[in-house]
Amino acid sequence: MSQPSASAPLHSQPSASSHGVRLRVLHLEDNEEDHELVAIHLHRGGIRADIQRVDTEAAFADALQQEWDLILSDYNLPGYSGLAALDKVRAMGKLVPFILVSGEIGEDIAVQAMRNGANDYLLKSNLARLAPAALLAIEANRTRIAKQRADHALSRSRQQLRELAQHLQTSIEQERAAIAREIHDDVGGALTAVKFDLAWIARHAGSPQIAERVQQALEAVNHAHEASQRIMHNLRPAILEQGLVAALQWMTDRFAKRTGLQVAFRTSQEKIVLPPGVPLVAYRFAQEALTNVSKHAQASRVSVDVTQAGGVLSIEVTDNGRGLSTEDLAKARSFGIRGLHERAETVGGWVDISSNPHGTTLILSVPLSGPENGFIDRLLPDLDAEPTQDDDRDDPTAWGKL
């Protein structure tokens, strides 16, 4: 009986040659004659086996520290069993092929073994197909390993894409906040200075024509001031400083006035304490959902429901429009829906969509406890820190009067 080579690679691919296939085989068997019979049948099947026999649980455990191409195991051993050996192999995370070889094995035991991860089972009275079964098990195992590696690579690729999307979304929000602040500080300051100068000119105007032109200029400056306020809100809604519920209430009121649709806003509570970053994600979700309704739904009624239960924030936007078809959801350039999913993932949340010819419902769900909370803090360190606002009763989205 030859001993295994210590240099053989783990799960090495069998190398076929004119002398047959060479395998490193671990055989759990307490009968020497049965072991020799197994070795003979492997040899007859064209397998040059470096085979090691062990007959106790301790010896088997020690042998598993080495690397094997194939494990053969008797079912009944003194104080041990083939199923226990199989469980140990799989518990160690080893993907080496495992075949039960027993004098007697019932159908129920065979089924259980296959469910537990055995590649095959054979009777000692019929070892003619031992070699083919061994080669087939090794090939199937190699295919399974390749699939697992491919699945792992695909999973890593998807994770990297999600992280990239999250990084891009974070960069966009940070850039929006920076631009909004520059508009407030630079453009707003310039507009205020121009208004003061025009007011001075109006007071000292020597003729009605000059006063009229000054008034026209003041109207243009006021229009620019209103436009800057609107742009700042679109870039970074300062209304969020009043809380998510207040911000969504204000958004739905504006949406109803702008579109003429019937809009119902409902909430289970007036104040919701949320981790940093979550209010902005929730606000953008509702904003995008309402934008999609106005552009595509052809709806007459919309409802926005905000709830917090079981440690989960939920925002549900429902319309009675034409619904979304499977083709709509499958469009390659359907970036609106895709953006909702990507934005939700930045705070550990998810988006559910249900649609039929009578309407569409979009639901954002965000867990408010667990490791997700810290994730957004690392991604969005500065987005919730706004400049100090002056009191502006006319426009709750203002960044201070200009």
C-alpha distance (Angstrom), angle and dihedral (degrees) to the residues before:
residue distance angle dihedral
M1 . . .
S2 3.80 . .
Q3 3.79 123.9 .
P4 3.83 121.8 -125.8
S5 3.74 119.4 -96.2
A6 3.78 112.0 -111.3
S7 3.80 91.9 -146.5
A8 3.81 97.4 60.0
P9 3.85 112.9 118.5
L10 3.80 122.2 -117.3
H11 3.81 112.2 -92.6
S12 3.78 89.0 -7.2
Q13 3.77 116.3 -170.3
P14 3.80 109.7 -104.5
S15 3.78 109.5 -105.9
A16 3.79 112.4 -139.1
S17 3.78 118.3 -151.7
S18 3.78 139.4 151.0
H19 3.79 86.6 -80.2
G20 3.82 94.2 54.9
V21 3.78 135.2 -106.5
R22 3.79 117.5 -39.8
L23 3.81 117.1 -141.6
R24 3.77 136.9 171.5
V25 3.81 105.8 -134.2
L26 3.80 130.4 -171.3
H27 3.81 111.6 -157.3
L28 3.82 120.3 -164.4
E29 3.80 101.6 -160.5
D30 3.82 133.8 134.9
N31 3.83 95.8 -161.8
E32 3.80 115.8 78.5
E33 3.82 93.6 -160.6
D34 3.80 92.3 52.7
H35 3.80 88.7 48.7
E36 3.80 91.6 53.3
L37 3.80 90.3 47.8
V38 3.81 90.2 53.8
A39 3.81 90.6 49.8
I40 3.81 90.6 51.0
H41 3.81 93.4 51.6
L42 3.78 91.7 48.0
H43 3.80 89.5 51.9
R44 3.79 91.8 48.1
G45 3.78 89.4 52.1
G46 3.80 91.9 57.5
I47 3.80 97.3 -98.9
R48 3.80 119.3 133.0
A49 3.79 98.0 -155.0
D50 3.78 125.2 -163.5
I51 3.79 89.6 -158.7
Q52 3.79 129.1 -176.3
R53 3.79 122.6 -168.1
V54 3.79 123.7 -148.6
D55 3.80 125.7 176.3
T56 3.81 107.1 -174.0
E57 3.77 136.6 61.9
A58 3.80 92.4 -117.4
A59 3.81 93.5 49.9
F60 3.79 90.2 47.4
A61 3.81 91.5 51.2
D62 3.80 91.0 50.2
A63 3.80 91.7 48.5
L64 3.80 91.3 52.8
Q65 3.79 88.4 67.6
Q66 3.81 86.0 73.2
E67 3.78 128.2 68.0
W68 3.80 122.4 -98.0
D69 3.77 138.4 -178.8
L70 3.80 94.4 -154.7
I71 3.81 140.1 10.5
L72 3.80 121.3 -153.1
S73 3.78 118.3 -171.6
D74 3.78 138.0 -175.4
Y75 3.79 113.5 -133.3
N76 3.83 99.4 -136.8
L77 3.80 119.1 47.3
P78 3.82 130.4 155.9
G79 3.80 105.4 -82.7
Y80 3.79 93.1 -11.7
S81 3.81 141.5 66.3
G82 3.76 140.2 -152.2
L83 3.80 91.8 -116.3
A84 3.81 90.8 55.1
A85 3.79 89.1 49.3
L86 3.81 90.3 50.4
D87 3.80 91.3 50.1
K88 3.79 90.5 51.7
V89 3.80 92.7 50.5
R90 3.80 93.0 50.4
A91 3.82 92.4 42.3
M92 3.80 88.1 57.9
G93 3.79 89.4 54.8
K94 3.79 94.0 -117.1
L95 3.79 115.5 151.6
V96 3.80 95.3 -163.6
P97 3.86 112.3 137.2
F98 3.82 113.5 -98.8
I99 3.83 124.5 -158.4
L100 3.81 125.3 -177.3
V101 3.83 113.9 -139.1
S102 3.79 112.4 -174.9
G103 3.75 142.0 157.6
E104 3.80 91.4 -132.5
I105 3.77 128.5 14.6
G106 3.76 127.6 161.8
E107 3.76 125.1 -137.0
D108 3.80 92.5 -111.6
I109 3.82 91.1 53.2
A110 3.80 90.8 47.6
V111 3.79 91.8 51.2
Q112 3.80 91.5 48.2
A113 3.81 90.8 49.7
M114 3.80 92.1 52.0
R115 3.79 90.8 48.1
N116 3.80 90.0 50.9
G117 3.79 91.4 55.0
A118 3.82 106.7 -87.1
N119 3.80 113.4 149.0
D120 3.79 96.2 -147.6
Y121 3.81 145.0 -24.5
L122 3.81 129.2 -135.7
L123 3.79 137.4 -175.1
K124 3.79 118.2 -123.5
S125 3.79 88.1 -131.9
N126 3.81 89.8 63.4
L127 3.80 111.0 39.6
A128 3.80 95.5 144.9
R129 3.77 91.0 105.0
L130 3.80 95.3 44.0
A131 3.82 95.0 103.6
P132 3.83 95.3 46.0
A133 3.79 90.5 46.1
A134 3.80 90.5 50.1
L135 3.80 93.2 50.5
L136 3.79 91.6 45.4
A137 3.81 91.5 49.9
I138 3.80 91.4 50.2
E139 3.80 92.1 49.0
A140 3.80 91.6 48.0
N141 3.78 90.2 47.6
R142 3.79 91.8 50.7
T143 3.81 89.4 50.6
R144 3.81 90.6 49.4
I145 3.81 91.6 50.4
A146 3.80 91.1 49.2
K147 3.80 90.1 50.2
Q148 3.79 92.0 49.3
R149 3.79 90.4 50.6
A150 3.80 90.7 48.7
D151 3.82 91.0 47.9
H152 3.80 90.1 49.0
A153 3.80 91.5 49.4
L154 3.81 90.5 48.3
S155 3.79 91.1 48.4
R156 3.80 91.1 50.6
S157 3.79 90.6 47.9
R158 3.80 91.3 51.6
Q159 3.78 90.9 47.6
Q160 3.80 90.7 51.0
L161 3.81 90.3 49.7
R162 3.81 90.3 50.4
E163 3.80 90.9 49.4
L164 3.80 90.5 48.3
A165 3.80 91.4 49.9
Q166 3.81 90.0 48.2
H167 3.80 91.1 49.1
L168 3.81 92.0 49.3
Q169 3.80 91.6 48.0
T170 3.79 90.5 49.3
S171 3.80 91.3 48.8
I172 3.80 90.2 50.3
E173 3.80 92.6 52.0
Q174 3.79 92.3 46.6
E175 3.80 90.9 49.6
R176 3.79 90.8 47.6
A177 3.79 90.8 52.3
A178 3.80 91.4 48.5
I179 3.82 92.8 49.3
A180 3.81 91.9 47.1
R181 3.79 90.8 52.7
E182 3.80 91.8 48.3
I183 3.81 90.5 50.7
H184 3.79 89.2 50.6
D185 3.78 95.5 46.8
D186 3.82 103.2 34.9
V187 3.80 106.9 24.2
G188 3.79 93.2 33.7
G189 3.78 92.1 49.4
A190 3.79 92.1 48.5
L191 3.80 92.6 49.0
T192 3.79 91.0 50.1
A193 3.81 91.0 51.6
V194 3.79 91.3 49.2
K195 3.82 90.8 50.4
F196 3.82 90.8 53.1
D197 3.80 91.4 49.0
L198 3.79 93.0 47.7
A199 3.79 90.8 48.1
W200 3.84 89.4 52.8
I201 3.80 91.2 48.6
A202 3.80 90.5 49.3
R203 3.80 90.9 53.5
H204 3.81 92.0 50.1
A205 3.78 98.8 38.1
G206 3.79 111.8 136.9
S207 3.76 98.0 -158.2
P208 3.84 139.3 32.4
Q209 3.81 90.5 -117.3
I210 3.81 92.0 59.6
A211 3.79 91.7 45.4
E212 3.82 90.0 51.7
R213 3.81 92.7 50.1
V214 3.82 90.2 48.0
Q215 3.80 90.3 51.9
Q216 3.81 90.0 51.6
A217 3.80 89.7 50.5
L218 3.79 90.7 50.0
E219 3.79 90.1 52.6
A220 3.81 90.0 51.4
V221 3.81 90.8 50.2
N222 3.81 91.0 49.1
H223 3.80 89.0 51.0
A224 3.81 90.0 50.9
H225 3.80 89.1 48.3
E226 3.82 91.3 53.5
A227 3.80 90.6 46.7
S228 3.79 91.7 51.5
Q229 3.80 90.1 50.8
R230 3.81 90.3 51.4
I231 3.80 92.8 47.2
M232 3.81 91.8 48.8
H233 3.78 90.8 51.0
N234 3.80 91.9 50.4
L235 3.78 90.8 48.6
R236 3.79 97.5 44.4
P237 3.84 120.5 -3.5
A238 3.78 106.3 -138.0
I239 3.80 88.3 -172.0
L240 3.82 85.5 83.1
E241 3.79 87.6 77.4
Q242 3.81 85.7 73.2
G243 3.82 90.2 58.3
L244 3.79 134.2 -89.2
V245 3.81 95.5 -87.5
A246 3.81 92.7 52.5
A247 3.79 91.1 45.4
L248 3.80 93.6 51.3
Q249 3.80 91.3 45.5
W250 3.80 89.8 52.8
M251 3.83 91.5 45.8
T252 3.80 94.1 51.6
D253 3.81 91.8 47.2
R254 3.80 90.8 53.0
F255 3.80 91.1 44.8
A256 3.82 91.1 53.1
K257 3.81 92.5 49.7
R258 3.79 93.0 46.2
T259 3.81 98.4 46.3
G260 3.80 103.1 27.7
L261 3.82 91.0 -130.4
Q262 3.79 123.6 139.5
V263 3.81 104.7 -105.3
A264 3.80 124.5 -173.2
F265 3.79 120.4 -166.7
R266 3.80 118.5 -165.1
T267 3.78 131.6 174.4
S268 3.79 135.5 176.0
Q269 3.81 92.8 -140.7
E270 3.76 138.3 14.5
K271 3.80 98.1 -134.5
I272 3.80 125.5 41.5
V273 3.79 121.9 -177.6
L274 3.80 108.0 -143.0
P275 3.81 135.5 179.0
P276 3.82 115.8 -103.4
G277 3.78 113.3 -79.6
V278 3.79 96.0 21.1
P279 3.85 95.3 92.4
L280 3.81 91.4 55.7
V281 3.80 92.5 48.3
A282 3.80 91.1 48.1
Y283 3.80 92.1 47.0
R284 3.81 92.9 49.5
F285 3.81 90.1 47.8
A286 3.80 92.3 54.9
Q287 3.80 91.0 42.9
E288 3.81 92.9 52.5
A289 3.80 92.3 43.6
L290 3.81 92.3 52.6
T291 3.80 90.7 45.3
N292 3.80 89.6 54.5
V293 3.81 89.9 49.9
S294 3.80 92.6 52.8
K295 3.81 93.2 46.0
H296 3.79 104.2 39.7
A297 3.80 116.0 5.1
Q298 3.82 100.6 74.3
A299 3.80 86.0 -150.0
S300 3.81 131.3 159.3
R301 3.80 98.5 -162.6
V302 3.80 133.4 41.4
S303 3.79 131.1 179.6
V304 3.81 128.8 -165.0
D305 3.82 117.0 -163.4
V306 3.80 123.9 -172.6
T307 3.80 119.7 -168.2
Q308 3.77 138.3 163.6
A309 3.80 116.5 -160.3
G310 3.77 135.0 145.9
G311 3.81 91.7 8.9
V312 3.82 92.2 -59.2
L313 3.80 127.6 113.7
S314 3.82 112.4 -145.2
I315 3.79 128.3 -171.0
E316 3.79 116.2 -173.9
V317 3.80 122.9 -169.2
T318 3.83 114.3 -171.7
D319 3.81 129.8 178.7
N320 3.79 134.9 179.0
G321 3.80 94.6 -134.6
R322 3.78 133.7 124.1
G323 3.81 94.6 -71.6
L324 3.77 131.5 -133.6
S325 3.77 121.6 -73.3
T326 3.79 124.8 -144.4
E327 3.79 87.4 -107.6
D328 3.82 90.9 55.1
L329 3.80 91.7 53.7
A330 3.81 92.6 45.1
K331 3.80 96.4 51.7
A332 3.80 111.0 129.7
R333 3.80 90.8 -136.2
S334 3.79 97.2 42.9
F335 3.79 91.1 127.5
G336 3.81 96.1 153.4
I337 3.82 95.0 66.8
R338 3.78 91.3 36.0
G339 3.79 90.2 52.2
L340 3.80 90.6 54.3
H341 3.81 90.1 56.4
E342 3.79 93.5 46.0
R343 3.79 93.2 48.1
A344 3.82 92.1 49.0
E345 3.81 91.3 52.2
T346 3.82 91.4 58.4
V347 3.82 88.4 71.9
G348 3.80 96.9 35.2
G349 3.80 93.0 -98.4
W350 3.78 135.7 123.2
V351 3.80 140.6 -147.2
D352 3.80 126.5 -129.3
I353 3.80 121.3 -162.0
S354 3.80 126.6 -165.8
S355 3.78 121.7 174.9
N356 3.79 140.8 170.4
P357 3.81 135.3 162.0
H358 3.82 89.1 -81.4
G359 3.80 98.7 55.5
T360 3.78 150.3 -49.6
T361 3.80 133.8 -102.6
L362 3.79 124.0 -160.5
I363 3.81 118.2 -171.4
L364 3.79 126.5 -169.7
S365 3.82 114.6 -161.2
V366 3.81 121.5 -172.0
P367 3.83 123.8 178.5
L368 3.79 109.1 -134.7
S369 3.81 96.2 -159.1
G370 3.77 133.9 51.0
P371 3.79 134.6 47.0
E372 3.81 92.6 -41.7
N373 3.80 91.1 76.2
G374 3.77 94.4 65.0
F375 3.78 92.3 47.2
I376 3.80 95.9 69.4
D377 3.82 90.9 46.2
R378 3.79 89.2 61.0
L379 3.81 93.1 45.1
L380 3.80 99.4 42.8
P381 3.79 106.7 32.0
D382 3.81 97.2 155.0
L383 3.79 108.3 23.1
D384 3.80 95.8 95.5
A385 3.80 94.2 49.3
E386 3.81 107.4 90.7
P387 3.80 130.2 177.7
T388 3.80 115.7 -92.7
Q389 3.79 110.6 -84.8
D390 3.75 128.6 -138.6
D391 3.77 118.1 -136.0
D392 3.81 107.9 -82.0
R393 3.78 111.6 171.8
D394 3.82 94.5 174.1
D395 3.81 97.8 57.5
P396 3.82 119.8 25.2
T397 3.81 90.2 -168.3
A398 3.78 94.7 60.5
W399 3.78 121.5 119.4
G400 3.77 91.4 -145.0
K401 3.78 127.8 -55.4
L402 3.80 116.4 -61.3
